[in-house]
Amino acid sequence: MARRYDCNDATDRTTGLREAASAVRRGELVVLPTDTVYGIGADAFGAEAVADLLAAKGRGRDMPTPVLIGSPNTLHGLVTDFSEQAWELVDAFWPGALTLVARHQPSLQWDLGDSRGTVAIRMPLHPVAIELLTEVGPLAVSSANLTGHPAPEDCDAAQGMLGDSVSVYLDGGPTPGIVPSSIVDVTGKVPVLLRAGALSVDELRKVVPDLEVAN
């Protein structure tokens, strides 16, 4: 039976974060608010948990799950060949609605889907998400919806779609907006915008003037 906690209530928030962290450590799924939409999360290093996340969404391995982190410092243990321009983007836009596609450390024991040695990674601008990520470490997180359905802006919508496939729901109220994060590939010599989102090309080019835009 799924449990739900109102994170606008201090006591419920403390209990909910504790229960969510315990669920993640048991390999279970949680739903959490972010600065874009609600996400469904699992331990990024738990292959079975990530497989359960994909199954709950009805999503294939051909769409690897992004990873959320609670601090830019976490990047040092997760990515390799991270350019100076990539760090400049982190400094300018994290926490916030910028996802970076980078090469992950070859030694990492995780399975996020058919990622071909890369990981899409972001630090969200939401206090509940940051608290949970600080407690449990990197989470594999995708939008908390069934594939093909709208991404949820509130906990009711997420729970209505995912039900008891999720152990703990952290209800932070409506999310600030439904515009997704912008995605920039930093695996090459020149950053490439893969998806325009909350951050415009012009905003990104103020930091990395040679940013290219994928066709």
C-alpha positions in Angstrom: 0.0 0.0 0.0 1.5 3.3 -1.0 2.1 6.0 1.7 1.7 9.7 1.0 3.1 12.6 3.0 2.3 16.3 2.9 5.7 18.1 2.7 4.1 21.4 3.4 3.5 20.1 6.9 6.8 20.1 8.9 6.1 16.9 10.8 4.8 15.1 7.8 7.7 16.3 5.7 10.3 14.9 8.2 8.5 11.6 8.4 8.0 11.4 4.6 11.6 12.1 3.8 12.7 9.4 6.3 10.3 6.9 4.9 11.2 7.8 1.3 14.9 7.3 2.1 14.2 3.9 3.6 12.2 2.9 0.6 15.0 3.9 -1.8 17.5 1.8 0.2 15.1 -1.2 0.0 15.1 -0.9 -3.7 11.5 0.6 -3.9 10.2 3.5 -5.9 9.3 7.0 -4.6 7.6 10.0 -6.2 9.0 13.4 -5.4 8.4 17.0 -6.5 11.0 18.8 -8.6 11.2 22.3 -10.1 9.7 21.1 -13.4 7.3 18.2 -12.9 6.8 15.3 -10.4 9.4 12.6 -10.8 9.4 8.8 -10.0 12.8 7.9 -8.5 14.9 4.8 -7.6 18.4 4.2 -6.4 20.5 4.9 -9.4 22.8 2.0 -8.5 20.0 -0.5 -8.1 19.5 -2.3 -11.4 16.3 -4.0 -10.3 14.9 -0.8 -8.9 15.6 1.1 -12.2 14.0 -1.8 -14.1 11.0 -1.5 -11.8 10.9 2.2 -12.6 10.8 1.6 -16.3 8.2 -1.1 -15.9 6.0 1.2 -13.8 6.1 3.9 -16.5 5.7 1.4 -19.3 9.0 2.6 -20.8 11.6 0.7 -22.7 15.4 0.5 -22.1 15.9 2.5 -25.3 15.0 5.6 -23.3 17.6 5.6 -20.4 16.6 7.1 -17.1 18.2 10.5 -16.1 19.9 10.9 -12.8 19.3 13.7 -10.2 22.0 14.7 -7.7 21.9 16.9 -4.7 25.3 18.7 -5.2 27.6 19.6 -8.1 30.4 18.0 -6.1 28.7 14.6 -6.7 29.7 14.9 -10.4 33.3 14.2 -9.6 32.5 10.6 -8.8 30.0 10.1 -11.7 31.4 11.6 -14.9 34.6 11.7 -16.8 36.0 14.0 -19.5 33.9 16.8 -18.1 35.0 20.0 -20.0 35.6 23.5 -18.7 32.5 24.6 -20.6 30.4 21.9 -18.9 31.6 23.2 -15.5 30.7 26.8 -16.5 27.1 25.6 -17.4 26.9 23.9 -13.9 28.1 27.1 -12.2 25.6 29.2 -14.1 22.5 27.1 -14.0 22.6 24.5 -11.2 20.5 24.0 -9.3 17.9 24.5 -12.0 16.3 23.3 -15.2 19.4 22.2 -17.1 20.2 18.6 -17.9 23.7 17.7 -19.0 24.5 14.6 -21.0 28.0 13.5 -20.1 30.2 10.4 -20.2 29.9 8.4 -17.0 32.8 6.8 -15.2 33.3 3.4 -16.8 33.8 1.8 -13.3 30.2 2.7 -12.2 28.0 -0.3 -11.5 24.7 0.9 -12.7 22.2 0.1 -15.4 20.0 3.1 -16.5 19.0 1.6 -19.8 20.8 1.6 -23.2 22.8 4.7 -22.4 25.9 3.9 -24.5 28.3 5.1 -21.8 26.6 8.4 -21.1 24.3 9.8 -18.4 21.8 12.6 -18.4 22.3 14.4 -15.1 20.7 17.3 -13.3 20.5 19.1 -9.9 16.9 20.2 -9.4 15.9 23.5 -7.7 13.5 22.1 -5.2 14.1 21.8 -1.4 12.3 18.5 -1.0 14.2 16.9 -3.8 17.5 18.2 -2.6 16.9 16.9 1.0 16.1 13.4 -0.3 19.1 13.4 -2.7 21.4 14.6 0.0 20.2 11.7 2.2 20.3 8.9 -0.3 22.7 10.0 -3.1 22.0 9.9 -6.8 18.5 8.9 -7.9 17.4 7.6 -11.3 14.4 9.9 -11.9 11.9 10.1 -14.8 8.7 12.1 -15.0 6.0 10.4 -12.8 3.6 9.5 -15.5 2.7 6.5 -17.7 4.5 6.7 -21.0 2.3 8.6 -23.5 0.4 10.5 -20.7 1.1 14.1 -19.6 3.8 14.7 -17.0 2.2 15.4 -13.7 2.2 18.9 -12.1 0.8 17.6 -8.8 0.9 14.5 -6.6 -2.7 13.5 -7.3 -1.9 13.2 -11.0 1.2 11.1 -10.3 -0.6 8.8 -7.9 -3.6 8.4 -10.2 -1.3 7.0 -12.9 1.3 5.0 -10.8 -0.8 3.8 -7.8 0.8 1.1 -5.7 3.8 0.6 -8.0 5.3 3.4 -5.8 5.9 3.0 -2.1 6.1 6.6 -1.0 4.7 9.8 -2.4 6.1 13.1 -1.3 3.5 15.7 -1.9 5.0 19.2 -2.3 2.0 20.8 -3.8 1.8 21.9 -7.5 5.1 22.2 -9.2 6.3 25.7 -10.4 5.9 24.9 -14.1 5.6 22.2 -16.7 8.3 23.4 -19.0 10.9 20.6 -19.1 14.6 21.1 -18.5 16.8 22.1 -21.4 19.2 19.3 -22.4 22.8 20.0 -23.4 25.2 17.3 -24.6 28.7 18.0 -23.3 30.4 14.8 -24.5 32.1 16.5 -27.4 34.4 19.5 -27.9 31.4 21.8 -28.4 28.3 21.7 -26.3 25.1 20.8 -28.3 21.6 21.7 -27.3 19.5 18.5 -27.7 16.2 19.9 -26.3 15.1 23.5 -25.8 13.3 23.8 -22.5 13.2 26.2 -19.6 16.5 27.7 -20.7 16.6 29.4 -24.1 19.5 29.2 -26.6 20.3 32.8 -25.9 20.5 32.3 -22.1 22.8 29.3 -22.6 25.0 31.1 -25.2 25.7 33.9 -22.7 27.7 31.2 -20.8 28.9 29.0 -23.8 28.9 31.2 -26.9 29.8 28.4 -29.3 26.8 26.3 -28.2 25.4 24.4 -31.2 21.8 23.3 -31.7 21.0 19.7 -32.8 19.0 19.3 -36.0 
